[in-house]
């Protein structure tokens, strides 16, 4: 029985059996809390309720533990900012570990009364749930890369940004987004890992591929200050958990050269009927995970993919002529009021770049028939602030309507008032091919390295 094999490997020394049992129970409870409420959070109509209940539980205890146990005075707020490394997340890890220890102690007390702990069978169920959880996560990230969604091509604003002004995370996002083949390659590896993990017989192969992929991801996150360090480390840990029971086989295969022992049966149910039902459930869940992650990412291509339709006037424009309140302003770097570039973004917004590099964003509505641009000041992005935890100041509640004309060579003239100042602009389209990063491309034959 695999259950007994697990127990014999984990609890090999009678002297240390109690400590090992306690450590194993802590691990089981911790990982169970980590992956919950999977897979309920993937069911439409259920995920919102389950997420609110489970998320509300952590929102209730994490701030309290942070203040009264860890002595943290800073606000501990659950933010949906895209960061997985907020103060809330770190305190949540502490809370999860504390609950795991408490749960293991209660488990041990009950086990002493009953005479059996059941940790070996619990570990089998945990490995089953963790395998599908990790498969789901790898498929989600993999398809996002495979369809070139997670790392889009460098934006127009990024192309004119001095490299020294980029954040480490922004630099990584740029070099990943620049190369579609490399992004797709990494996505294919993640999808492969997810597919292997969907099969019980290929769990070891899937966990090893996942570990190889996640080691690289963890190093990127640590080296480029990407705000998913905790998350990626946990995923790497789950891959190690899945591969751990086969460590003797791996040692025999890779190190000692001795005959590798046969793999143990990783099945939490012993009865044939129970196994059949579990197999049917596994096949159904695998099909569902494949469908939901592939379909969801495929549906986003038209909205977020590199090849999505571009709005009217899309492009980077250099300000050739700039008149403010009737005064022609030459392009001097010392003139903080003059604009250097105007960017009509893919998302339909407009941003201006001053001679001093300062940026301003506006929501934009283009009426091609009337020849008008309707602008509203957009709130500043937190990433532009010196302290991203601060609340950006609210933008002025104003609307500006400007007239524009566009010639056949995509030169644009804009006239109108913004914030009480009269503007007259002459804009010239800057082709993306003007940038070396865009036009260089790939070459097999290079007499000299082209490293700029």
PyMOL commands that set and color helices and strands:
alter all, ss='L'
color gray80, all
select helices_A, chain A and resi 2-10+17-35+40-42+47-68+87-114+119-146+156-159+163-165+168-178+180-197+203-223+229-244+247-256+272-299+301-304+382-384+432-434+436-439
alter helices_A, ss='H'
color red, helices_A
select strands_A, chain A and resi 315-324+327-328+339-344+350-354+359-367+372-377+399-406+412-418+421-430
alter strands_A, ss='S'
color yellow, strands_A
deselect
rebuild
show_as cartoon
